[in-house]
Every structure is written in structure tokens, then in C-alpha cells.
């Protein structure tokens, strides 16, 4: 089992050696950690990964390889783990899905969950009321409900949960990804052209001295094209959840931007912008950066670029307490509007194919907030975004 894990790391181009792998096996043989997937993760990363720039690749490889081995449900330990083990999955017809009633608000959803925690005494699956798996209950996992609370397990792909109770691990985007596709190289050239904004010429001191000396001491000033990027970019990137489908594309974009913009600042958020952001996904719960500090720190001359699929419950944008993970005291729309009022040049890059935007209510809401300045992550989309940001 672990030999295949070693090969998976090598396939991900993480420079692990046989000697390090043997050290890991020796540590396991000596029982230096308890039998826990979480402890094994930290031990393996400590021994096998020599440079922190590979942490995100290690996280992705580890998560894919050990997916489903252990669920961490620290937020609601009162719910027995066996209630959440997938054993049955019902496929609902479109008519059955449309017949399901939504709750009137996130508060009603939370209230009902608390009532079920008091009433439920055993495991249920395939039903429409209790906490469990499969079926059409609003509480549990691997079922379907138009606005439920996913507890443990993996997403069934419906993307309708408005709350998620599980310990979730996000990975930073890798800014050193090699850009290998022709389309992204073309996009890089567009970003490079955008980066040449600002003062176009500067004093060429060496040539001025040479020309002045050649001219018998009479000052002969020489100028040259400005070589430094004058554009200032603030990049806010959605991470985790449905954005996992777009990791490769966003990493290519992030890598291109990091190489082209001298003045680039980046932060992360999840689904929608709220009252805090973070720089490091591994410490996102303890190193929160107030969003208002971002507004105070960076001047309005920064170009604001959101990167996200804008796919979420409308509650997450429009409702107080609608965040899928936190209890936000102000709506996401309020914080987005604050950012747009401060940063007059802004755009939203959406990695989702443009033809599916019309089927996502949340995409329409975000697009309206951005005053239609939402662009797909394509050559034409990037060109449109760059034109909007340069005006």
C-alpha cells in the first residue's frame, strides 16, 4: 500500500527518495505515532517533503490516495460516525427532486438539525427526514436536497449544501507550475502586455554617461523603455470545494501572474468574500486577516481580480449567517460591494465554462454585483478582463 503511495508522490513530481521512504517505514515500525491517518499525514510530510513549496502537491496526492479512509467530524462529535457511512444511495428522478421543499432560511435549517439531534436515536439511510446517508434528507451526506447541511463524507456533486460540518483541508495554489499549453502561453503574453502599463521610458544612466563623455562633456541624456512592472494587482482566489475541479487551470493562471507582476498581492477566500481572508490555507483558521484591513492597506490604484467559480448557495451571498462554514455577521454581497467601491478597477475570472453560467443562480448574482465584469478563463476572456482593468 505505501509503496504505491511512494510512486504516487513521484508521479506528482515531488522529489522523494528511497532513503526517506525507508526512514518513514522505520518510524512506523517503531510506533512513533498513534494509528491515525491525520498523524501519518504530518509524519509523512515531515520526512518526505524537503521544501514547503511542494506542500500543496503533497496535500493533493495524499488526499487523492487516502481519500475516504478517515472522516474527521470534530465540529459535531455527538453524531455517531456510523450514521454517516455510505451504504445506500438512491437516485432521485427530476420530479422527485423538484417536489422537495426548501427551508425558509439558514436559521430554520439549523433549528431543525438541533431538533433532530435531540430526537434521533439510531442510524438511518435512504430516507427524507433523519440525519443519515443517501435519500432526500437535508442532513447527512451522499443524498440530494435543494439546500441541505452536508455532515461528513464527500460531496455527491450536487453542490446544493449551504453548510458543511466537517474538518476541511485546503491547499495553497502553486505559483511555480510550468506553463505547458499553448493557450496559457498566449494568455501570458496578454498579461505581459498589461504589465507594461505605467511610465513607458526611464533614464538610461549608463548610456547617458557614455554619450556625455563622447560628446566632450556636454550632457546627452539617453532614455530607455521602462523595465519595471508598474501595475499593482490584488488577487483574491476562491479555494476548496467546487474549486477543486479547477486547480490546474487556476495554478497556471496564478503562476503566470506571479511571474509577470512585480507588485502582486494574493489572498484566499472560500465561495464568497466575508469579513476575513487568509494567506496560508493550512493556517486559515488561526491566521485570519480582516478584509477591512485589506481595504485600508492597499490603495485604490491596485487592480482587483477575483478568481472563483461563483458556484454556491445564494444564501452565501445574500444572507447574514449564510456562509457555508462560518456565521458571518454581514452578507457576502456587502463585502464585495465594499471592495468594488474602493478598488475602481476590478474583474472576476470564472474558470467554469461560460455556457453553464446561466444555470447557476449564484453566478448571476455575483455577475450583477460585478456589473457584468465577469470573464471566463480563456484567451478571449483574459483579453476582455485586461481591457477592463486597463481603462
Secondary structure by P-SEA (a helix, b strand, c coil): caaaaaaaaaaacccccaaaaaaaaaaaaaccccccaaaaaaaaaacccccccaaaaaaaaaaaaacccccccccccccccccccccbbbbbcaaaaaaccccccaaaaaaaaaaaaaccccccccccccccccccccccccccccbbbbccccccccccccccccbbbbbccccccccccaaaaaaaaaaaaaaccccccccaaaaaaaaaaaacccbbbbbcccccccbbbbbbbbbcccccccaaaaaaaaaaaaacccbbbbbbbcccccccccccccccccccccaaaaaacccccbbbbbbccccccccccccccccccccccccaaaaaaaaaaaccccbbbbccccccccccaaaaaaaaaaccccccccaaaaaaaaaaaac
